[in-house]
Amino acid sequence: MSPMPLECAMASKQIPEIDHIYLDKNTARAPLAKRILRTLRGIPVTIVIDKNAFLRDAEKMSLTAGKKKLWLTNFKGAFLKPCPATGTDYLCCRYRILNAQTHCPLDCTYCILQNYLNIPLVTIYVNIENISREIDALITSRPRRLFRMGTGELTDSLALDRLTRLNECLIRHVLGKKMILEIKTKTVSIDHLPNIPKSNVLVSWSMNPDAFIRTEEHKAATFEARLKAALRVVKKGYRLGFHFDPLLMLPGWKGHYAELLEKLTSTVPEKEVMWISLGSLRYPPSLKKIVEERFPKTRIATAEFVKGLDGKMRYFRPERVRLYRHIYAEIRKRWKDVFIYFCMENRTVWRDVMGSAPENNHHLDYLFHENISRRFSDLKLPKAKLIWYLAHNS
C-alpha cells in the first residue's frame, strides 16, 4: 500500500477568493502547504505559533469572514470515518466519509456546518499522506463488502480542489478497486479532473431549481451549469450521482421540481447515473437563529416544522411524503431502474413513497451493492449476498 503521492497536489490559480492564510507552524514544511502558499503568493500569511490560542480567537470570527480565510494545519486521527448518521430511528446507508477539508467558500442558507463546526475558517489538512493507506486497509479488512465513500460531507468536494488536487490523487489511487468513490459538489469545477476509463468513480451534484439556488445557495452554480458539467464529466469517464437534498417546500416547489426533473431525465442518460438520493430540509433548532441573522431574506424557515426523533426540525411527515411522492414519480417517468434512496428517513416514509423499505441499515447497504453489480457489469462485482452485510460481518 503506497502513500498518496503528494505531487498530485498541484495547484491552480482558478480558486475562490481567499484574503488571508493562517499557517500552523508545524505544517510549514508539508509539501501540500508549500504548494498552496506558492499558488496563493501575494495573499497575507500569518504563521500560527500558539495553535490553541489561535483557535480560541478564531471561534469569534464571523462565518462570512471565515469563508475567505484559509487555515492550513494537520489532522490528528483517521481521515476515513463512518457517516455520523442521525440516530437509530432513521435508516443510514453506511456511507464512509473522507474529511481532508472542512467548510467551503459556498454559502448555502441551510448549511448545517454553520452550526456544526466551531471554527469558521476554511480548513485544509495538509498531512494527507496516509489517506490511501486508510482506504486500502478498510477494503482489505472486509473484502466482500462494496464500500462507498466520498469527500463531500464537511465541504464541497470541488470548491477548492483546483488548489489541493486531493480528488485527483484519490481517483488515481482507487481506480479499479472494489469500492465506489463519490465526488460531491454544487460547482462546475471539473476541468482539472483527469480523464479516466469508465470505472468506479462518480461525480455527483446536489440539485435544486434555479429559483431556489438564487435565494438559498449563494455562490453555487446554476442548475443549467451543473447539468452541462455533468454531461462533460461523463465524457471524461465518470459515472454520475444526483442528490435532491435538501428538497425545499418553497412557493412553487411542485412546478419548479417537475420542470427540473423533466430536463434532467431527458438530457442525461440513465445508464450513466449510479444513484439518486432524496432528503428534505432538516436542521437542529439552534441553526434557525444563525440562518435568520446571516440571511434575513431567506424563506426556508417559513414553513411549519416539527422536531423529529433525532432532535432535528423537519417538515411534518405527511408533507414530506407528499413532497417525496412528487419527486419520485417525476424521476420514474423516464428512469425506471436507477437506484433511489432516502437520506435519513424512517421506514414508514420509505414504504409510503416507494411501496417497500429496507429492513435495516445493513439491508440498505446490501441493496446498493445489488443494484450497482447488476447495472454496471463492467465493474465485475460479485453478486451481492446479504450475509456479507450483516452486523457481525460489518
C-alpha positions as CSV (number, residue, x, y, z in Angstrom):
1,M,0.0,0.0,0.0
2,S,1.7,3.1,-1.2
3,P,1.1,6.6,0.3
4,M,-0.7,9.2,-1.6
5,P,1.7,10.9,-4.0
6,L,1.9,14.5,-2.9
7,E,3.0,15.5,-6.4
8,C,-0.7,15.1,-7.2
9,A,-1.4,18.1,-5.0
10,M,-0.6,20.6,-7.8
11,A,-2.4,23.9,-7.6
12,S,-4.1,26.3,-10.0
13,K,-5.0,29.9,-9.9
14,Q,-8.7,29.2,-10.6
15,I,-9.8,29.1,-7.0
16,P,-12.4,31.1,-4.9
17,E,-11.5,34.3,-3.2
18,I,-9.1,33.9,-0.2
19,D,-7.9,37.1,1.6
20,H,-5.7,35.6,4.4
21,I,-3.9,32.4,5.1
22,Y,-3.1,31.1,8.6
23,L,-0.3,28.5,8.6
24,D,0.2,26.2,11.6
25,K,3.9,26.3,12.3
26,N,4.1,22.5,12.4
27,T,2.9,22.3,8.8
28,A,5.2,24.8,7.2
29,R,7.4,22.1,5.6
30,A,4.5,20.0,4.3
31,P,4.6,19.7,0.5
32,L,0.9,20.5,0.1
33,A,1.3,23.6,2.3
34,K,4.2,24.8,0.3
35,R,2.4,24.4,-3.0
36,I,-0.7,26.2,-1.7
37,L,1.5,29.1,-0.5
38,R,3.2,29.3,-3.9
39,T,-0.1,29.3,-5.7
40,L,-1.5,32.0,-3.4
41,R,1.6,34.1,-3.5
42,G,0.7,37.7,-2.6
43,I,-2.0,36.8,-0.1
44,P,-1.1,37.7,3.5
45,V,0.2,34.8,5.6
46,T,0.2,34.5,9.4
47,I,2.3,31.8,10.9
48,V,0.5,30.4,14.0
49,I,2.8,29.6,16.9
50,D,0.2,29.0,19.6
51,K,-2.4,26.9,18.0
52,N,-4.8,26.7,21.0
53,A,-4.8,30.4,21.5
54,F,-5.4,31.0,17.7
55,L,-8.3,28.6,17.6
56,R,-9.9,30.3,20.6
57,D,-9.7,33.6,18.8
58,A,-10.8,32.1,15.5
59,E,-14.1,30.9,17.1
60,K,-15.1,34.6,17.5
61,M,-14.7,35.3,13.8
62,S,-17.9,35.6,11.7
63,L,-18.9,32.8,9.4
64,T,-19.0,35.2,6.5
65,A,-15.4,36.4,7.1
66,G,-14.2,32.9,7.8
67,K,-15.1,31.8,4.3
68,K,-12.3,33.9,2.9
69,K,-9.7,32.7,5.4
70,L,-7.6,29.6,4.8
71,W,-6.3,27.6,7.8
72,L,-3.6,25.1,6.9
73,T,-2.9,22.5,9.6
74,N,-2.5,18.8,10.4
75,F,-5.4,16.5,11.3
76,K,-4.9,14.1,14.2
77,G,-6.6,10.8,13.8
78,A,-8.2,8.9,10.9
79,F,-9.4,10.7,7.8
80,L,-11.8,7.9,6.8
81,K,-14.8,7.5,9.1
82,P,-18.4,6.2,9.0
83,C,-21.1,8.7,8.2
84,P,-22.3,10.1,11.6
85,A,-25.9,9.3,10.7
86,T,-28.7,10.8,12.7
87,G,-30.0,8.2,15.2
88,T,-31.4,4.7,15.1
89,D,-34.9,5.8,14.1
90,Y,-33.8,6.7,10.6
91,L,-32.1,4.5,8.1
92,C,-28.5,5.1,7.2
93,C,-26.8,3.7,4.1
94,R,-23.4,3.2,6.0
95,Y,-21.5,5.5,3.7
96,R,-17.9,6.4,4.6
97,I,-16.6,10.0,4.6
98,L,-13.2,11.3,3.9
99,N,-12.6,14.5,5.8
100,A,-9.5,16.2,4.5
101,Q,-11.2,19.6,4.5
102,T,-13.9,21.4,6.5
103,H,-16.1,24.4,5.4
104,C,-16.2,25.7,1.9
105,P,-16.4,29.1,0.1
106,L,-20.1,28.4,-0.9
107,D,-22.7,29.9,1.3
108,C,-26.0,28.0,1.4
109,T,-28.5,29.3,3.8
110,Y,-29.4,25.8,5.1
111,C,-25.9,24.6,5.6
112,I,-25.6,22.7,8.8
113,L,-21.9,23.4,9.1
114,Q,-22.9,26.9,10.2
115,N,-23.9,25.2,13.5
116,Y,-21.8,22.1,13.4
117,L,-18.2,23.3,13.3
118,N,-16.7,25.6,15.9
119,I,-14.0,27.0,13.7
120,P,-15.5,29.2,10.9
121,L,-12.3,29.1,8.8
122,V,-12.0,27.1,5.5
123,T,-9.6,24.4,6.8
124,I,-7.3,22.2,4.7
125,Y,-5.4,19.4,6.4
126,V,-2.1,19.1,4.7
127,N,-0.9,15.8,6.2
128,I,-2.8,13.7,3.6
129,E,-0.1,11.1,3.0
130,N,-2.0,8.3,4.8
131,I,-5.4,8.6,3.2
132,S,-4.7,6.0,0.6
133,R,-3.4,3.6,3.3
134,E,-6.7,4.0,5.2
135,I,-8.8,3.3,2.1
136,D,-6.8,0.1,1.3
137,A,-6.9,-1.1,4.9
138,L,-10.7,-0.7,5.0
139,I,-11.2,-2.6,1.8
140,T,-8.8,-5.4,2.8
141,S,-10.5,-5.7,6.2
142,R,-13.9,-6.6,4.7
143,P,-13.1,-7.8,1.1
144,R,-16.7,-9.0,0.3
145,R,-18.3,-5.6,1.0
146,L,-18.6,-2.9,-1.5
147,F,-17.6,0.3,0.3
148,R,-18.9,3.6,-0.8
149,M,-17.1,6.7,0.3
150,G,-16.8,10.4,-0.6
151,T,-15.1,13.7,0.1
152,G,-18.2,16.0,0.2
153,E,-19.5,15.7,3.8
154,L,-17.9,18.6,5.6
155,T,-17.0,20.6,2.5
156,D,-17.8,20.9,-1.2
157,S,-15.6,18.3,-2.9
158,L,-14.5,20.5,-5.7
159,A,-14.8,24.1,-4.5
160,L,-11.1,24.2,-3.6
161,D,-9.9,21.1,-5.5
162,R,-8.1,23.2,-8.1
163,L,-5.9,24.3,-5.2
164,T,-5.4,21.0,-3.4
165,R,-5.9,18.4,-6.2
166,L,-7.0,16.0,-3.5
167,N,-9.6,14.3,-5.6
168,E,-7.2,13.7,-8.5
169,C,-4.9,11.8,-6.1
170,L,-7.8,9.7,-4.8
171,I,-9.2,9.0,-8.2
172,R,-5.9,7.6,-9.5
173,H,-5.4,5.6,-6.3
174,V,-8.9,3.9,-6.3
175,L,-9.4,3.2,-10.0
176,G,-10.4,-0.5,-10.4
177,K,-10.5,-1.2,-6.7
178,K,-13.6,-2.8,-5.2
179,M,-15.1,0.4,-3.8
180,I,-17.0,3.4,-5.1
181,L,-15.6,6.9,-4.8
182,E,-18.0,9.8,-4.9
183,I,-17.0,13.4,-5.5
184,K,-20.0,15.6,-4.5
185,T,-20.3,19.3,-5.5
186,K,-22.5,22.3,-6.3
187,T,-19.8,23.8,-8.5
188,V,-18.7,23.3,-12.1
189,S,-15.0,23.0,-11.2
190,I,-14.4,19.8,-13.2
191,D,-12.0,20.7,-16.0
192,H,-8.9,19.7,-13.9
193,L,-10.2,16.2,-13.2
194,P,-8.2,13.6,-15.1
195,N,-9.8,11.6,-18.0
196,I,-10.2,8.1,-16.8
197,P,-11.5,4.7,-18.1
198,K,-15.2,4.2,-17.1
199,S,-14.9,2.6,-13.7
200,N,-15.8,3.1,-10.0
201,V,-15.7,6.9,-9.6
202,L,-18.7,9.2,-9.9
203,V,-19.1,12.9,-9.7
204,S,-22.4,13.9,-8.1
205,W,-24.3,17.1,-7.9
206,S,-26.8,18.4,-5.3
207,M,-29.8,19.6,-7.4
208,N,-32.3,22.4,-6.8
209,P,-34.3,24.6,-9.1
210,D,-32.7,27.9,-10.1
211,A,-35.4,29.8,-8.3
212,F,-34.2,28.3,-5.1
213,I,-30.5,28.4,-6.0
214,R,-30.7,32.1,-6.4
215,T,-32.1,32.7,-2.9
216,E,-30.7,29.8,-0.9
217,E,-27.4,28.5,-2.5
218,H,-25.2,31.6,-2.7
219,K,-22.0,31.3,-4.8
220,A,-23.2,27.9,-6.2
221,A,-23.5,27.1,-9.9
222,T,-26.9,27.3,-11.6
223,F,-28.9,24.2,-12.4
224,E,-28.2,24.5,-16.1
225,A,-24.4,24.9,-15.4
226,R,-24.5,21.8,-13.2
227,L,-26.3,19.8,-15.8
228,K,-23.8,20.8,-18.5
229,A,-20.9,19.9,-16.2
230,A,-22.5,16.5,-15.6
231,L,-22.5,15.8,-19.3
232,R,-18.9,16.9,-19.6
233,V,-17.7,14.6,-16.8
234,V,-19.4,11.6,-18.4
235,K,-17.2,12.2,-21.5
236,K,-14.2,12.3,-19.1
237,G,-15.0,8.8,-17.9
238,Y,-17.0,9.4,-14.7
239,R,-20.3,8.0,-13.6
240,L,-22.9,10.3,-12.1
241,G,-24.9,10.8,-9.0
242,F,-27.6,13.3,-8.1
243,H,-28.7,14.4,-4.6
244,F,-32.1,16.1,-4.1
245,D,-31.2,17.0,-0.6
246,P,-32.4,19.2,0.9
247,L,-35.7,19.4,-1.0
248,L,-37.3,22.7,-0.2
249,M,-41.0,23.3,0.1
250,L,-40.8,26.9,-1.0
251,P,-43.6,28.6,-3.0
252,G,-44.0,27.0,-6.4
253,W,-41.9,23.9,-5.4
254,K,-44.1,21.4,-7.3
255,G,-43.7,23.1,-10.7
256,H,-40.1,24.0,-10.2
257,Y,-39.1,20.4,-9.4
258,A,-41.2,19.0,-12.2
259,E,-39.5,21.2,-14.7
260,L,-36.1,20.4,-13.3
261,L,-36.6,16.7,-13.4
262,E,-38.1,16.7,-16.9
263,K,-34.9,18.5,-18.1
264,L,-32.6,16.3,-16.1
265,T,-34.1,12.9,-17.1
266,S,-34.5,13.8,-20.8
267,T,-30.9,15.1,-21.0
268,V,-28.8,12.7,-19.0
269,P,-28.7,9.0,-19.9
270,E,-30.0,6.9,-17.1
271,K,-27.3,4.3,-17.7
272,E,-24.6,6.8,-16.5
273,V,-26.3,7.5,-13.1
274,M,-25.3,5.3,-10.3
275,W,-27.6,6.6,-7.6
276,I,-30.0,9.3,-6.6
277,S,-30.7,10.4,-3.0
278,L,-33.8,12.2,-1.7
279,G,-33.9,14.1,1.6
280,S,-36.0,17.1,2.8
281,L,-34.8,20.1,4.7
282,R,-33.9,19.3,8.3
283,Y,-31.8,21.2,10.8
284,P,-31.0,21.4,14.5
285,P,-33.2,24.0,16.3
286,S,-30.1,26.1,17.1
287,L,-29.4,26.7,13.4
288,K,-32.6,28.8,12.8
289,K,-31.3,31.8,14.7
290,I,-28.0,31.7,12.8
291,V,-29.7,31.5,9.4
292,E,-32.1,34.3,10.2
293,E,-29.2,36.6,11.3
294,R,-27.0,35.8,8.3
295,F,-29.7,35.5,5.7
296,P,-32.6,37.8,6.7
297,K,-34.3,37.3,3.3
298,T,-34.3,33.5,3.3
299,R,-37.6,31.8,3.1
300,I,-36.6,28.3,4.3
301,A,-37.8,28.6,7.9
302,T,-41.3,30.0,7.0
303,A,-42.9,26.5,6.6
304,E,-44.3,24.5,9.6
305,F,-41.8,22.2,11.2
306,V,-41.8,19.5,13.9
307,K,-39.0,18.2,15.9
308,G,-38.1,14.7,14.7
309,L,-36.9,11.7,16.7
310,D,-33.3,12.8,16.1
311,G,-34.0,16.3,17.5
312,K,-33.9,18.0,14.1
313,M,-36.6,20.2,12.8
314,R,-38.4,18.6,9.8
315,Y,-41.4,19.1,7.7
316,F,-44.4,17.2,9.0
317,R,-44.3,13.6,7.8
318,P,-47.5,13.9,5.6
319,E,-45.9,16.9,3.9
320,R,-42.6,15.1,3.4
321,V,-44.4,12.1,1.9
322,R,-46.3,14.4,-0.4
323,L,-43.0,16.1,-1.5
324,Y,-41.2,12.8,-2.0
325,R,-44.0,11.2,-3.9
326,H,-44.0,14.0,-6.4
327,I,-40.2,13.8,-6.9
328,Y,-40.1,10.0,-7.0
329,A,-42.9,9.9,-9.6
330,E,-41.2,12.5,-11.8
331,I,-38.0,10.6,-11.8
332,R,-39.6,7.3,-12.6
333,K,-41.4,8.7,-15.6
334,R,-38.2,8.2,-17.6
335,W,-35.7,6.5,-15.3
336,K,-37.1,3.1,-14.4
337,D,-34.0,1.3,-12.9
338,V,-31.7,3.9,-11.3
339,F,-31.2,3.3,-7.6
340,I,-33.1,5.8,-5.5
341,Y,-32.8,6.0,-1.7
342,F,-33.7,8.3,1.1
343,C,-31.1,10.0,3.3
344,M,-32.0,9.9,6.9
345,E,-35.7,8.9,6.7
346,N,-37.7,6.3,8.6
347,R,-39.0,3.1,7.2
348,T,-42.6,4.4,7.2
349,V,-41.7,7.1,4.8
350,W,-39.9,4.6,2.5
351,R,-43.0,2.4,2.4
352,D,-45.4,5.3,1.9
353,V,-43.4,6.6,-1.1
354,M,-41.8,3.6,-2.7
355,G,-44.0,0.8,-1.5
356,S,-41.3,-1.0,0.4
357,A,-38.4,-0.3,2.8
358,P,-35.0,-1.8,3.7
359,E,-35.2,-3.9,6.8
360,N,-32.3,-2.0,8.4
361,N,-29.1,-0.2,7.6
362,H,-27.2,-3.4,6.7
363,H,-30.0,-4.3,4.2
364,L,-29.8,-0.9,2.6
365,D,-26.1,-1.2,2.2
366,Y,-26.6,-4.6,0.5
367,L,-29.2,-3.1,-1.8
368,F,-26.6,-0.6,-3.1
369,H,-24.3,-3.5,-4.0
370,E,-27.1,-5.5,-5.6
371,N,-28.1,-2.6,-7.9
372,I,-24.6,-1.5,-8.8
373,S,-23.4,-5.0,-9.6
374,R,-26.5,-5.6,-11.8
375,R,-26.5,-2.3,-13.7
376,F,-22.7,-1.7,-14.0
377,S,-21.4,-5.1,-15.2
378,D,-18.1,-3.6,-16.3
379,L,-17.1,-3.3,-12.6
380,K,-17.1,-7.1,-12.4
381,L,-18.5,-7.1,-8.9
382,P,-19.6,-10.5,-7.4
383,K,-23.3,-10.9,-7.0
384,A,-24.2,-9.4,-3.6
385,K,-25.1,-11.6,-0.7
386,L,-27.0,-10.2,2.3
387,I,-24.8,-12.2,4.8
388,W,-21.8,-10.1,3.8
389,Y,-23.6,-7.0,5.2
390,L,-25.0,-8.3,8.4
391,A,-23.8,-6.8,11.7
392,H,-21.3,-9.4,12.6
393,N,-19.7,-9.1,9.2
394,S,-19.8,-5.2,9.0
